């Protein structure tokens, strides 16, 4: 499947980032976090939006610092 059409659930994204699903829920309520898609009562995050959010939040520090993408097997 094309990367821009890959959707992750709140549960899968919380696993990817090692944060509680409730944190993502709170971020949505506060208008923070990556963009999301609501399909009925289900919330999904597009892979492209996740990558853009991660890239935007790379901490400046070591000039050799790079973002590593880890694929979720689920």
Residue pairs with C-beta under 8 A, 6 or more apart in sequence:
3 47
3 48
4 46
4 47
4 48
5 46
5 47
6 46
6 47
7 37
7 44
7 45
7 46
7 47
8 16
8 44
8 45
8 47
8 50
8 72
9 42
9 43
9 44
9 45
10 21
10 24
10 25
10 43
10 45
11 21
12 72
12 74
13 24
13 34
13 45
13 50
14 20
14 21
14 23
14 24
15 72
15 74
16 50
16 70
16 72
24 33
27 33
28 36
28 43
33 53
34 45
34 49
34 50
34 52
34 53
35 45
35 46
35 49
35 53
36 43
36 44
36 45
36 46
36 49
37 43
37 44
37 45
37 46
38 44
51 69
54 67
55 67
58 65
58 67
59 65
